């Protein structure tokens, strides 16, 4: 499944069909925040064809993740079923607000992560990629 976000748009709301979905934005971003509005867990990845495990982030039902990867990317891969909202961004500020749990153990609706950073490359490699994109702009 593929989903192309309209040119200039930074948000996408979609219903996943259980297969991997490539969500492609018209611009390069350094992070994606994903809110899982479904009743099932979803998995996000920066690479196509990666199953749960190394290099993926699992988002439980009703929760969201602020995934700052700091790489020049326009595509996020999501696997699961149900509705999700994706916000493409270039800073670590949260887009989706936390909801108060009132001290209970029900995690539904809470932001589970703060910021998750991508650690697949060295700092120097990431900065080099960012600088080369900035030069192109």
Secondary structure, DSSP 8 states (H G I E B T S, - for coil): -EEE--TT--EEEEEEEEEEEEEEEEEEEEEEEEEE-SSS-EEEESSTT--SSTTEEEE-TT-EEEEEEEEEEEEEEEEEEEEEEEEEESS---SS-----TT-S--TTSEEEEEEE--SS-HHHHHHHHHHHHHH-
